[in-house]
Amino acid sequence: MPEPANVVARVPLTQRLAGAVMAFLDPKIYAAAVRADKAGGDRPFPAGDPLPPLMGEGTPARAHVPPTFGNLVTSPRRYQGRDLTPFEQMRALSSFDLVQIALQDCRGQILGMEWALEPARGVDEVDPAEEERAQLWLEQPDPLGRKDFSSWLGSIVDEIYTTDALTLLPRRTLGGEPIGLEQVDGATIVPLVDDRGRSPLAPAPAYQQIVHGMPETEFTLDELWYLPRNQRIDSPYGRSNVEQVLWTINLAMRRYTDDLAYYTHGNLSDALYQCPPDWSQTQIADLQKYFDDLISGRSDRKAGSMRFVPGGDGATFVATHTREWKPEFNEYLARVICYAFQVSPLPLVRMMNRGTAEQAEVAGTEGGVRPVAAFCAAVINRYLRVELGLRSLVFRWQDDEVEDPAVVYQRNIGYTHGGAMTYAELRDELGLEPYDGDWAKRPMVVTAAGAAIFLDEIEEQMERQREQQDAFRAALGGGAPGEDPDQAGGGDDGAPGAGRDGGAARPPGDGAPQASTFERRAKSIRSELEKWRRATLKRVREGKPLRKFESSLIPPEIRRRVEEALGL
């Protein structure tokens, strides 16, 4: 086995950047490398010395490698020697009906969302003057273009989904006062890059507007907002939703064109009629002309829809305009396009169950519309903060999810009937006037039978029950309240008349057998009362109505008193 020095590349120690790491991991190998450097000599399969860097120490890394003289290219979407999908093609494909349906759905959802101006983070209250100024701008964000908020935001959403080249120009007066935020056609903008692959800082130009193939105007980073949403590291251009399903839209358009040709007059007639074999070409041509002249001018028929051709064995009618429809493939194309826009394909496909449809609707909203809406909100907040200088408020979309009223009602019933919330707290949360009376402020448990039991009275009621049971036991067993009747008048050994302290038994007499019978009866009564108590407590905890207790042992008067105490 060769020595470590023979397998270590001959690289000067000053250029071995990982030398310290090597010394830490394996000092023997590092020591052998040091000896090899001092001894000299060639080694097999050397790693070789690295090439010296072109730039000096401290040069920042490139964001990406820009094309050589790439800023001289005046064609948008041409970068690093490759042609990206032209803006014109993406706009043409966006006119396809399935794309327009998905796009209109996304636009409608965003424009239908509620919004509000709320205090910024760390701010307790919005400045009324700033709020008024923000409201004034949001009423007409682009006054020079005469666009209100809906039309202005709708065109922004269209540009994000179609080209992902949102370009905005803050317009100012000659004195520098902000006027509005104007949208510029992003298809005319070419982003410039510096040698590091980044946008040049002011005062160097960062963007050029190309008109008729020539740069007409240039802008700095502060003058023009070029805001692609789906940015890529190797290109300053974005990737729109239309571009993501470019081939699918192309396929769908060609399929629809083929379907359309089925209903138009193409190069194939609807039917053929084979003439008898002994007919000449002149006879067939004369019959064709006569047939076309016969139905010409009829709006419900087409001349030339049936062609007469030379026949074989005899006169035969051949239908050629037949087609087998396959809606599954059309549904597949609709699903792919709708998935790219994260909208529900339910209106375009066969019926699905309600749970699946609602789940698809929620997933589309959360995954597609809300991120785009959040991007638009960030653009609006940037203008409020940078151009208008408003620091105390932010533009924020409101949660427009409407909960099912039946679900809300059942939840409120569960809170109030389960003792988690009082009626007063519930009405205060709903913004309603409170009920009169102290009962609305006390938590309660409502049983299945409709009986209301206040929680603060349950403990009092149980305490009263314990006191009455103790008194009843004392009356039956002759003991004090809380004392076990088995221990009052009977010894530990169960002998009749034995004292609690082990004293002498009662003298026998005529009352001894009667006392023994009375004790057995009292014990049976106590057993039934204990069962009744346990059953009653269990039904109270479960929220069930209390039941009357029937017993042949308990006297009616005592049973009545117990039922009155329990509210039966």
RODO-2510 file (C-alpha; in nm, 4 decimals, decimal comma):
residues 568
     n   res          X          Y          Z
     1     m     0,0000     0,0000     0,0000
     2     p     0,1585     0,3324    -0,1008
     3     e     0,2500     0,5894     0,1559
     4     p     0,0118     0,8796     0,2082
     5     a     0,2696     1,1140     0,0551
     6     n     0,2444     0,9266    -0,2737
     7     v    -0,1288     0,9813    -0,3143
     8     v    -0,1466     1,3457    -0,2117
     9     a    -0,1514     1,5915    -0,5008
    10     r     0,1456     1,8225    -0,5251
    11     v    -0,0163     2,1557    -0,4589
    12     p     0,1639     2,4419    -0,2822
    13     l     0,0490     2,4895     0,0745
    14     t    -0,0287     2,8532     0,0026
    15     q    -0,2899     2,7436    -0,2555
    16     r    -0,4337     2,4510    -0,0593
    17     l    -0,7444     2,6192     0,0794
    18     a    -0,8620     2,3100     0,2648
    19     g    -0,5321     2,2562     0,4426
    20     a    -0,6634     2,3523     0,7843
    21     v    -0,9605     2,1224     0,7379
    22     m    -0,7308     1,8378     0,6317
    23     a    -0,5082     1,8910     0,9345
    24     f    -0,8115     1,8807     1,1608
    25     l    -0,9600     1,5672     1,0071
    26     d    -0,6437     1,3606     0,9578
    27     p    -0,3145     1,5087     1,0867
    28     k    -0,1138     1,2178     0,9383
    29     i    -0,2268     1,2871     0,5851
    30     y    -0,1621     1,6580     0,6312
    31     a     0,1890     1,5915     0,7657
    32     a     0,2604     1,3643     0,4677
    33     a     0,1447     1,6402     0,2350
    34     v     0,3814     1,8862     0,4022
    35     r     0,6718     1,6413     0,3599
    36     a     0,5785     1,5875    -0,0035
    37     d     0,5839     1,9615    -0,0675
    38     k     0,9284     1,9900     0,0848
    39     a     1,0668     1,6810    -0,0920
    40     g     0,9346     1,7764    -0,4339
    41     g     0,8930     1,5306    -0,7175
    42     d     0,6078     1,4452    -0,9541
    43     r     0,2973     1,2595    -0,8430
    44     p     0,0628     1,0447    -1,0569
    45     f    -0,2786     1,1917    -1,1441
    46     p    -0,2266     1,5352    -0,9865
    47     a    -0,5222     1,7595    -0,9113
    48     g    -0,3402     2,0516    -1,0650
    49     d    -0,3173     2,4134    -0,9630
    50     p    -0,6404     2,6165    -0,9970
    51     l    -0,6571     2,8879    -1,2566
    52     p    -0,6034     3,2340    -1,1155
    53     p    -0,9292     3,4353    -1,0943
    54     l    -0,9895     3,7050    -1,3506
    55     m    -1,1153     3,9485    -1,0897
    56     g    -0,9364     4,0535    -0,7751
    57     e    -1,0239     3,9788    -0,4173
    58     g    -1,3468     4,1346    -0,2911
    59     t    -1,5284     4,1174    -0,6252
    60     p    -1,8991     4,0384    -0,5596
    61     a    -2,0525     3,7240    -0,7057
    62     r    -2,2639     3,7393    -1,0191
    63     a    -2,6398     3,7030    -0,9754
    64     h    -2,6256     3,5102    -1,3040
    65     v    -2,4026     3,5139    -1,6085
    66     p    -2,5436     3,7797    -1,8432
    67     p    -2,5082     3,7394    -2,2173
    68     t    -2,2108     3,9141    -2,3737
    69     f    -2,3252     4,2531    -2,5044
    70     g    -2,6780     4,1466    -2,4111
    71     n    -2,7827     4,5081    -2,3549
    72     l    -2,7410     4,5707    -2,7276
    73     v    -3,0346     4,3392    -2,8022
    74     t    -3,3486     4,5438    -2,8660
    75     s    -3,5944     4,2531    -2,8857
    76     p    -3,7880     4,1848    -2,5650
    77     r    -3,7884     3,8240    -2,4435
    78     r    -3,4580     3,7447    -2,6150
    79     y    -3,1948     3,6604    -2,3570
    80     q    -2,8768     3,4508    -2,3401
    81     g    -2,9002     3,3528    -2,7051
    82     r    -3,2433     3,1941    -2,6752
    83     d    -3,5814     3,3217    -2,7783
    84     l    -3,8354     3,3073    -2,4986
    85     t    -4,2043     3,2982    -2,5795
    86     p    -4,2840     3,6359    -2,7377
    87     f    -4,5253     3,8632    -2,5602
    88     e    -4,7385     3,8861    -2,8729
    89     q    -4,7844     3,5089    -2,8809
    90     m    -4,8839     3,4949    -2,5125
    91     r    -5,1402     3,7695    -2,5648
    92     a    -5,2770     3,5892    -2,8702
    93     l    -5,3080     3,2607    -2,6797
    94     s    -5,4811     3,4367    -2,3911
    95     s    -5,7736     3,5143    -2,6235
    96     f    -5,8587     3,1419    -2,6346
    97     d    -6,2002     3,0906    -2,4774
    98     l    -6,0884     2,8484    -2,2023
    99     v    -5,8094     3,0872    -2,1008
   100     q    -6,0490     3,3806    -2,1009
   101     i    -6,2952     3,1891    -1,8822
   102     a    -6,0214     3,1111    -1,6286
   103     l    -5,8851     3,4645    -1,6479
   104     q    -6,2252     3,6221    -1,5954
   105     d    -6,2822     3,3950    -1,2949
   106     c    -5,9538     3,5064    -1,1360
   107     r    -6,0201     3,8728    -1,2099
   108     g    -6,3720     3,8536    -1,0724
   109     q    -6,2611     3,6888    -0,7491
   110     i    -5,9932     3,9504    -0,6829
   111     l    -6,2125     4,2468    -0,7727
   112     g    -6,4884     4,1047    -0,5522
   113     m    -6,2673     4,0875    -0,2425
   114     e    -6,3254     4,3435     0,0303
   115     w    -6,0359     4,5658     0,1333
   116     a    -5,9655     4,8208     0,4038
   117     l    -5,6991     5,0648     0,5189
   118     e    -5,5696     4,9436     0,8536
   119     p    -5,3032     5,0657     1,0964
   120     a    -4,9513     4,9631     1,0069
   121     r    -4,7467     4,7406     1,2339
   122     g    -4,6571     4,9212     1,5530
   123     v    -4,9192     5,1938     1,4936
   124     d    -5,2198     5,2123     1,7234
   125     e    -5,4389     5,4391     1,5149
   126     v    -5,4477     5,5574     1,1541
   127     d    -5,3809     5,9243     1,0923
   128     p    -5,7111     6,0689     0,9550
   129     a    -5,5253     6,2977     0,7135
   130     e    -5,3243     6,0064     0,5718
   131     e    -5,6356     5,7918     0,5463
   132     e    -5,8184     6,0610     0,3538
   133     r    -5,5248     6,1027     0,1150
   134     a    -5,5009     5,7271     0,0560
   135     q    -5,8751     5,6992    -0,0033
   136     l    -5,8576     5,9832    -0,2539
   137     w    -5,5836     5,8063    -0,4509
   138     l    -5,7565     5,4651    -0,4397
   139     e    -6,0719     5,6159    -0,5878
   140     q    -5,8742     5,6986    -0,9032
   141     p    -5,5232     5,5456    -0,9035
   142     d    -5,4543     5,6635    -1,2597
   143     p    -5,6297     5,9968    -1,3091
   144     l    -5,4439     6,0705    -1,6344
   145     g    -5,5733     5,7440    -1,7792
   146     r    -5,9192     5,8068    -1,6300
   147     k    -5,9189     5,4678    -1,4545
   148     d    -6,0983     5,3966    -1,1323
   149     f    -5,9777     5,1325    -0,8887
   150     s    -6,1625     4,8382    -1,0486
   151     s    -6,0501     4,9013    -1,4050
   152     w    -5,6954     4,9831    -1,2930
   153     l    -5,6651     4,6704    -1,0805
   154     g    -5,8320     4,4544    -1,3472
   155     s    -5,5738     4,5494    -1,6107
   156     i    -5,2949     4,4755    -1,3610
   157     v    -5,4375     4,1292    -1,2941
   158     d    -5,4627     4,0630    -1,6692
   159     e    -5,0978     4,1553    -1,7202
   160     i    -4,9831     3,9325    -1,4327
   161     y    -5,1645     3,6260    -1,5628
   162     t    -5,0944     3,6877    -1,9341
   163     t    -4,7344     3,8142    -1,9659
   164     d    -4,6045     3,8451    -1,6070
   165     a    -4,4413     4,1709    -1,7132
   166     l    -4,6261     4,4176    -1,4917
   167     t    -4,4784     4,7623    -1,5538
   168     l    -4,5910     5,0725    -1,3663
   169     l    -4,4795     5,4312    -1,4048
   170     p    -4,5312     5,6720    -1,1128
   171     r    -4,6474     6,0010    -1,2679
   172     r    -4,5492     6,3252    -1,0986
   173     t    -4,6000     6,6953    -1,1547
   174     l    -4,3171     6,9262    -1,2568
   175     g    -4,2735     7,0035    -0,8907
   176     g    -4,2342     6,6363    -0,8031
   177     e    -4,5802     6,5832    -0,6487
   178     p    -4,7303     6,2358    -0,7150
   179     i    -5,0259     6,2214    -0,9525
   180     g    -5,0961     5,8515    -1,0005
   181     l    -4,9586     5,5126    -1,0963
   182     e    -4,9804     5,4552    -1,4704
   183     q    -4,9560     5,1106    -1,6274
   184     v    -4,7127     5,0705    -1,9164
   185     d    -4,7162     4,7911    -2,1725
   186     g    -4,4589     4,5459    -2,0361
   187     a    -4,4108     4,3942    -2,3832
   188     t    -4,2196     4,7092    -2,4857
   189     i    -3,9735     4,7050    -2,1923
   190     v    -3,6260     4,5488    -2,2077
   191     p    -3,4549     4,5095    -1,8667
   192     l    -3,0874     4,5966    -1,8707
   193     v    -2,8217     4,4214    -1,6592
   194     d    -2,4754     4,5102    -1,5376
   195     d    -2,1671     4,2874    -1,5448
   196     r    -2,2869     4,1128    -1,2273
   197     g    -2,6205     4,0159    -1,3822
   198     r    -2,8153     4,2647    -1,1708
   199     s    -3,0222     4,5700    -1,2563
   200     p    -2,7952     4,8776    -1,2761
   201     l    -2,8345     5,1302    -0,9969
   202     a    -2,9269     5,4924    -1,0614
   203     p    -2,8212     5,7102    -1,2329
   204     a    -2,7414     5,4346    -1,4852
   205     p    -3,0437     5,3281    -1,6916
   206     a    -3,2070     4,9993    -1,5872
   207     y    -3,4814     4,9713    -1,8503
   208     q    -3,5379     5,0713    -2,2108
   209     q    -3,8668     5,1030    -2,3922
   210     i    -3,8485     4,9598    -2,7433
   211     v    -4,0716     5,1162    -3,0084
   212     h    -4,0606     4,9815    -3,3644
   213     g    -3,7412     4,7935    -3,2925
   214     m    -3,5480     5,0921    -3,1555
   215     p    -3,4923     5,2087    -2,7971
   216     e    -3,7023     5,5208    -2,7523
   217     t    -3,6799     5,5935    -2,3784
   218     e    -3,4743     5,4672    -2,0863
   219     f    -3,5540     5,4667    -1,7159
   220     t    -3,3696     5,4129    -1,3900
   221     l    -3,4753     5,1769    -1,1125
   222     d    -3,6481     5,4627    -0,9301
   223     e    -3,8353     5,5924    -1,2342
   224     l    -3,9992     5,2700    -1,3569
   225     w    -4,1390     4,9726    -1,1663
   226     y    -4,0798     4,6506    -1,3614
   227     l    -4,2416     4,3825    -1,1454
   228     p    -4,2543     4,0256    -1,2798
   229     r    -4,4190     3,8009    -1,0197
   230     n    -4,2621     3,4634    -1,1110
   231     q    -3,9004     3,5710    -1,1461
   232     r    -3,6240     3,3356    -1,2582
   233     i    -3,2588     3,3506    -1,1588
   234     d    -3,1251     3,3112    -1,5140
   235     s    -3,3449     3,5753    -1,6757
   236     p    -3,4923     3,9143    -1,5866
   237     y    -3,8235     3,8070    -1,7428
   238     g    -4,1058     3,6345    -1,5587
   239     r    -4,3117     3,3246    -1,6391
   240     s    -4,6836     3,3862    -1,6705
   241     n    -4,9689     3,1422    -1,6200
   242     v    -5,0348     3,1442    -1,9942
   243     e    -4,6727     3,0511    -2,0648
   244     q    -4,6898     2,7624    -1,8189
   245     v    -4,9547     2,5853    -2,0308
   246     l    -4,8370     2,7078    -2,3702
   247     w    -4,8454     2,3646    -2,5379
   248     t    -5,1783     2,2698    -2,3826
   249     i    -5,3431     2,5878    -2,5112
   250     n    -5,1907     2,5264    -2,8543
   251     l    -5,3243     2,1707    -2,8579
   252     a    -5,6679     2,2816    -2,7419
   253     m    -5,6862     2,5506    -3,0110
   254     r    -5,5944     2,3037    -3,2854
   255     r    -5,8479     2,0527    -3,1572
   256     y    -6,1185     2,3179    -3,1458
   257     t    -6,0232     2,4250    -3,4989
   258     d    -6,0642     2,0658    -3,6144
   259     d    -6,4023     2,0473    -3,4413
   260     l    -6,5043     2,3735    -3,6044
   261     a    -6,4138     2,2387    -3,9471
   262     y    -6,6667     1,9614    -3,8904
   263     y    -6,9434     2,2233    -3,9064
   264     t    -6,7959     2,4247    -4,1957
   265     h    -6,7576     2,3555    -4,5634
   266     g    -6,4136     2,1943    -4,5849
   267     n    -6,2461     2,0020    -4,8642
   268     l    -6,4437     1,6865    -4,7801
   269     s    -6,8105     1,6692    -4,8680
   270     d    -7,0737     1,5509    -4,6296
   271     a    -7,1506     1,2507    -4,8485
   272     l    -7,0576     1,0791    -5,1743
   273     y    -7,2880     0,9226    -5,4285
   274     q    -7,1380     0,6570    -5,6544
   275     c    -7,3017     0,6764    -5,9966
   276     p    -7,3632     0,3708    -6,2115
   277     p    -7,0458     0,2311    -6,3702
   278     d    -7,1570     0,2986    -6,7267
   279     w    -7,1912     0,6758    -6,6669
   280     s    -6,9365     0,9035    -6,8353
   281     q    -6,7555     1,1959    -6,6726
   282     t    -6,9744     1,4396    -6,8663
   283     q    -7,2926     1,2833    -6,7331
   284     i    -7,1604     1,2939    -6,3742
   285     a    -7,0558     1,6607    -6,4121
   286     d    -7,3970     1,7527    -6,5528
   287     l    -7,5718     1,5784    -6,2604
   288     q    -7,3483     1,7609    -6,0097
   289     k    -7,4242     2,0976    -6,1699
   290     y    -7,7958     2,0240    -6,1759
   291     f    -7,7947     1,9157    -5,8105
   292     d    -7,5997     2,2242    -5,6940
   293     d    -7,8270     2,4590    -5,8896
   294     l    -8,1276     2,2868    -5,7381
   295     i    -8,0353     2,3633    -5,3759
   296     s    -7,8444     2,6892    -5,4278
   297     g    -7,9923     2,9858    -5,2483
   298     r    -8,1417     2,7693    -4,9776
   299     s    -8,0186     2,8911    -4,6398
   300     d    -8,0774     2,5528    -4,4789
   301     r    -7,8700     2,3609    -4,7351
   302     k    -7,5196     2,3824    -4,8806
   303     a    -7,4356     2,3477    -5,2465
   304     g    -7,1708     2,0848    -5,2998
   305     s    -7,2450     1,9105    -4,9711
   306     m    -7,2768     1,5868    -5,1692
   307     r    -7,0439     1,4905    -5,4521
   308     f    -7,1233     1,2565    -5,7372
   309     v    -6,8322     1,0306    -5,8242
   310     p    -6,7805     0,7398    -6,0578
   311     g    -6,9222     0,4240    -5,9095
   312     g    -6,8226     0,0649    -5,8887
   313     d    -7,0818    -0,2066    -5,9077
   314     g    -7,3803     0,0253    -5,8950
   315     a    -7,5360     0,3404    -5,7569
   316     t    -7,4400     0,3699    -5,3857
   317     f    -7,4726     0,6415    -5,1201
   318     v    -7,1665     0,6839    -4,8943
   319     a    -7,1855     0,9052    -4,5847
   320     t    -6,8473     1,0633    -4,5061
   321     h    -6,9293     1,3407    -4,2632
   322     t    -6,9419     1,1345    -3,9442
   323     r    -6,7491     1,2002    -3,6253
   324     e    -6,6997     1,0276    -3,2929
   325     w    -6,6976     1,2746    -3,0040
   326     k    -6,4595     1,2207    -2,7110
   327     p    -6,5491     1,4729    -2,4384
   328     e    -6,2957     1,3181    -2,1972
   329     f    -6,0063     1,4762    -2,3848
   330     n    -6,1776     1,8149    -2,3923
   331     e    -6,2307     1,7876    -2,0166
   332     y    -5,8632     1,7039    -1,9704
   333     l    -5,7577     2,0171    -2,1590
   334     a    -5,9990     2,2280    -1,9528
   335     r    -5,8672     2,0808    -1,6274
   336     v    -5,5042     2,1521    -1,7182
   337     i    -5,5753     2,5125    -1,8135
   338     c    -5,7893     2,5728    -1,5047
   339     y    -5,5224     2,4167    -1,2854
   340     a    -5,2616     2,6565    -1,4266
   341     f    -5,4826     2,9451    -1,3171
   342     q    -5,5818     2,7667    -0,9941
   343     v    -5,9540     2,7990    -1,0567
   344     s    -6,2203     2,5327    -1,0301
   345     p    -6,2972     2,3434    -1,3562
   346     l    -6,6443     2,2506    -1,2266
   347     p    -6,8433     2,4558    -1,4848
   348     l    -6,6490     2,2946    -1,7732
   349     v    -6,6519     1,9274    -1,6769
   350     r    -6,9067     1,6667    -1,5858
   351     m    -7,0814     1,6958    -1,2505
   352     m    -6,8893     1,5981    -0,9382
   353     n    -7,0182     1,5565    -0,5863
   354     r    -7,0688     1,8629    -0,3716
   355     g    -6,7884     1,7900    -0,1247
   356     t    -6,5289     1,7502    -0,4015
   357     a    -6,6510     2,0654    -0,5757
   358     e    -6,6304     2,2750    -0,2593
   359     q    -6,2850     2,1392    -0,1813
   360     a    -6,1632     2,2246    -0,5336
   361     e    -6,3107     2,5742    -0,5018
   362     v    -6,1339     2,6416    -0,1715
   363     a    -5,8032     2,4974    -0,2959
   364     g    -5,8169     2,7127    -0,6085
   365     t    -5,8853     3,0270    -0,4077
   366     e    -5,6102     2,9620    -0,1544
   367     g    -5,3523     2,8474    -0,4088
   368     g    -5,4128     3,0830    -0,6992
   369     v    -5,6180     3,3952    -0,6340
   370     r    -5,4974     3,4927    -0,2883
   371     p    -5,1223     3,4972    -0,3756
   372     v    -5,1929     3,7230    -0,6740
   373     a    -5,4137     3,9439    -0,4567
   374     a    -5,1337     3,9647    -0,1982
   375     f    -4,8912     4,0652    -0,4768
   376     c    -5,1278     4,3444    -0,5866
   377     a    -5,1606     4,4605    -0,2248
   378     a    -4,7806     4,4801    -0,1983
   379     v    -4,7718     4,7014    -0,5095
   380     i    -5,0385     4,9323    -0,3653
   381     n    -4,8604     4,9551    -0,0292
   382     r    -4,5342     5,0379    -0,2064
   383     y    -4,6963     5,3368    -0,3730
   384     l    -4,8594     5,4490    -0,0476
   385     r    -4,5279     5,4289     0,1354
   386     v    -4,2745     5,5395    -0,1283
   387     e    -4,4641     5,7904    -0,3399
   388     l    -4,7293     5,9273    -0,1037
   389     g    -4,5175     5,8944     0,2108
   390     l    -4,7994     5,7415     0,4188
   391     r    -4,6567     5,5461     0,7115
   392     s    -4,9451     5,4951     0,9523
   393     l    -5,1641     5,2683     0,7366
   394     v    -5,1515     4,9729     0,5015
   395     f    -5,3811     4,8366     0,2336
   396     r    -5,5061     4,4920     0,3295
   397     w    -5,7572     4,2470     0,1857
   398     q    -6,0297     4,1373     0,4221
   399     d    -6,1167     3,7758     0,4883
   400     d    -6,4256     3,7335     0,2726
   401     e    -6,4956     3,3757     0,3743
   402     v    -6,8583     3,3509     0,4849
   403     e    -6,9298     3,0761     0,7350
   404     d    -7,2409     2,8661     0,7017
   405     p    -7,5127     3,0206     0,9254
   406     a    -7,6254     2,6729     1,0329
   407     v    -7,2726     2,5942     1,1533
   408     v    -7,2526     2,9259     1,3401
   409     y    -7,5900     2,8604     1,5064
   410     q    -7,4945     2,5091     1,6190
   411     r    -7,1634     2,6344     1,7582
   412     n    -7,3348     2,9111     1,9563
   413     i    -7,5910     2,6637     2,0911
   414     g    -7,3105     2,4315     2,1982
   415     y    -7,1310     2,7164     2,3766
   416     t    -7,4359     2,8426     2,5665
   417     h    -7,6016     2,5071     2,6438
   418     g    -7,2719     2,3514     2,7446
   419     g    -7,1840     2,6223     2,9947
   420     a    -6,8815     2,7542     2,8022
   421     m    -7,0427     3,0940     2,7350
   422     t    -7,3272     3,2904     2,8862
   423     y    -7,6094     3,4405     2,6841
   424     a    -7,4857     3,7874     2,7752
   425     e    -7,1378     3,7112     2,6361
   426     l    -7,2841     3,5653     2,3187
   427     r    -7,5097     3,8642     2,2476
   428     d    -7,2219     4,0995     2,3186
   429     e    -7,0096     3,9127     2,0636
   430     l    -7,2904     3,9316     1,8073
   431     g    -7,3378     4,3033     1,8725
   432     l    -7,6907     4,2642     2,0101
   433     e    -7,8575     4,4220     2,3085
   434     p    -7,8206     4,2095     2,6268
   435     y    -8,1152     4,0334     2,7878
   436     d    -8,2660     4,1772     3,1046
   437     g    -8,2183     3,9675     3,4141
   438     d    -7,9339     3,8149     3,6050
   439     w    -7,9878     3,4679     3,4541
   440     a    -7,8298     3,5723     3,1200
   441     k    -7,4990     3,6377     3,2989
   442     r    -7,4828     3,2948     3,4632
   443     p    -7,3438     2,9888     3,2790
   444     m    -7,5849     2,7024     3,2517
   445     v    -7,6189     2,3478     3,1256
   446     v    -7,9316     2,2649     2,9268
   447     t    -8,0330     1,9005     2,9340
   448     a    -8,1794     1,7041     2,6439
   449     a    -8,5264     1,7523     2,7902
   450     g    -8,4808     2,1305     2,7910
   451     a    -8,4204     2,1744     3,1617
   452     a    -8,1692     2,4476     3,2451
   453     i    -7,9289     2,3878     3,5329
   454     f    -7,7112     2,6782     3,6442
   455     l    -7,3572     2,5708     3,7166
   456     d    -7,3285     2,7833     4,0298
   457     e    -7,6351     2,6083     4,1750
   458     i    -7,5194     2,2534     4,1129
   459     e    -7,2695     2,2601     4,3973
   460     e    -7,5229     2,4221     4,6295
   461     q    -7,7808     2,1620     4,5340
   462     m    -7,5371     1,8782     4,5931
   463     e    -7,4446     2,0233     4,9314
   464     r    -7,8102     2,0415     5,0301
   465     q    -7,8542     1,6836     4,9184
   466     r    -7,5641     1,5738     5,1345
   467     e    -7,7077     1,7580     5,4366
   468     q    -8,0522     1,6053     5,3867
   469     q    -7,9059     1,2597     5,3421
   470     d    -7,7006     1,2991     5,6610
   471     a    -8,0100     1,4094     5,8521
   472     f    -8,2103     1,1223     5,7077
   473     r    -7,9423     0,8722     5,8000
   474     a    -7,9242     1,0125     6,1507
   475     a    -8,3019     0,9834     6,1875
   476     l    -8,2962     0,6230     6,0690
   477     g    -7,9902     0,5087     6,2601
   478     g    -8,0080     0,7313     6,5639
   479     g    -7,6616     0,8759     6,4954
   480     a    -7,5404     1,2256     6,4459
   481     p    -7,5358     1,3841     6,0980
   482     g    -7,2499     1,2414     5,8963
   483     e    -7,2193     0,9405     6,1256
   484     d    -7,2458     0,5916     5,9814
   485     p    -7,5754     0,4423     6,1085
   486     d    -7,4085     0,1012     6,1198
   487     q    -7,1786     0,2395     6,3864
   488     a    -7,4556     0,4161     6,5870
   489     g    -7,6100     0,1680     6,8262
   490     g    -7,4015    -0,1278     6,7067
   491     g    -7,0500    -0,2355     6,7954
   492     d    -6,7674    -0,3038     6,5539
   493     d    -6,8319    -0,6722     6,5856
   494     g    -7,1966    -0,6296     6,4817
   495     a    -7,3361    -0,7409     6,8162
   496     p    -7,6732    -0,5807     6,8837
   497     g    -7,6542    -0,3059     7,1380
   498     a    -7,2744    -0,2943     7,1462
   499     g    -7,1563     0,0559     7,2133
   500     r    -6,9354     0,2489     6,9714
   501     d    -6,6648     0,2602     7,2350
   502     g    -6,6897    -0,1118     7,3024
   503     g    -6,9005    -0,0687     7,6157
   504     a    -7,1606    -0,3052     7,7485
   505     a    -7,4466    -0,4075     7,5312
   506     r    -7,8005    -0,2975     7,5875
   507     p    -7,9900    -0,5220     7,8191
   508     p    -8,1973    -0,7792     7,6332
   509     g    -8,5668    -0,7355     7,6407
   510     d    -8,8743    -0,7197     7,4293
   511     g    -8,7178    -0,4413     7,2136
   512     a    -8,4128    -0,6397     7,1035
   513     p    -8,5734    -0,8281     6,8121
   514     q    -8,7515    -0,5080     6,7014
   515     a    -8,4194    -0,3172     6,6999
   516     s    -8,2577    -0,5839     6,4819
   517     t    -8,5436    -0,5679     6,2284
   518     f    -8,5315    -0,1886     6,2259
   519     e    -8,1585    -0,1909     6,1527
   520     r    -8,1972    -0,4306     5,8619
   521     r    -8,4742    -0,2147     5,7171
   522     a    -8,2695     0,1035     5,7656
   523     k    -7,9729    -0,0585     5,5916
   524     s    -8,1891    -0,1483     5,2913
   525     i    -8,3259     0,2073     5,2775
   526     r    -7,9741     0,3526     5,2960
   527     s    -7,8655     0,1228     5,0124
   528     e    -8,1501     0,2374     4,7882
   529     l    -8,0873     0,6034     4,8727
   530     e    -7,7188     0,5636     4,7874
   531     k    -7,8074     0,4135     4,4498
   532     w    -8,0484     0,6997     4,3890
   533     r    -7,7796     0,9529     4,4825
   534     r    -7,5220     0,8024     4,2464
   535     a    -7,7714     0,7807     3,9614
   536     t    -7,8822     1,1412     4,0213
   537     l    -7,5247     1,2774     4,0219
   538     k    -7,4459     1,0860     3,7051
   539     r    -7,7472     1,2283     3,5222
   540     v    -7,6567     1,5811     3,6380
   541     r    -7,3036     1,5442     3,5010
   542     e    -7,4367     1,4076     3,1708
   543     g    -7,6946     1,6830     3,1389
   544     k    -7,9854     1,4431     3,1484
   545     p    -8,3155     1,5165     3,3269
   546     l    -8,3604     1,3829     3,6787
   547     r    -8,5985     1,0949     3,7325
   548     k    -8,8393     1,0251     4,0174
   549     f    -8,7361     0,7392     4,2428
   550     e    -8,9898     0,4703     4,3260
   551     s    -8,9313     0,2574     4,6366
   552     s    -9,1538     0,0495     4,8594
   553     l    -8,9106     0,0870     5,1509
   554     i    -8,8898     0,4657     5,1758
   555     p    -9,1907     0,6281     5,3402
   556     p    -9,3927     0,8547     5,1054
   557     e    -9,3357     1,1591     5,3258
   558     i    -8,9586     1,1186     5,3162
   559     r    -8,9649     1,0523     4,9410
   560     r    -9,1697     1,3676     4,8868
   561     r    -8,9233     1,5793     5,0861
   562     v    -8,6303     1,4453     4,8863
   563     e    -8,8058     1,5104     4,5547
   564     e    -8,8907     1,8673     4,6606
   565     a    -8,5278     1,9279     4,7530
   566     l    -8,4166     1,8019     4,4113
   567     g    -8,6733     2,0111     4,2287
   568     l    -8,8688     1,7169     4,0907
***
